[in-house]
């Protein structure tokens, strides 16, 4: 088992997955509208990966053993929404069904919370002046 081809198969697959999974895959290029709105597409990426191999016995000693192996990768990209940026305000417009668990709901609320924190800080600064 000195030089099994499974390592090369795995390396090639990992390189291919790396080429697919760039930041641009999750956070798309901004879209600028004439009325000053910026839309940033957001996607969810799911990846599954597996592989394996086996060396078969050889009847002759010293002969290179036959080898069989393979691997599989699945990549799923789901658009989940758009960040809408207008007049310094950011909000998320979902294109997926509503969040079904607490973690998803919290993630959905992050842009709204950030807007409220920014507004609160701005109000505190204006009250001090």
Secondary structure, DSSP 8 states (H G I E B T S, - for coil): --S-HHHHHHHHHHHHHHHH--HHHHEEEEEE-TTS-EEEEEEEEEEEEEEEEEE---SSTTS---EEEEEEEEEEEEEEEEEEEETTEEEEEE-S----SHHHHHHHHHHHHHHHHHHHHHHHHHHH-
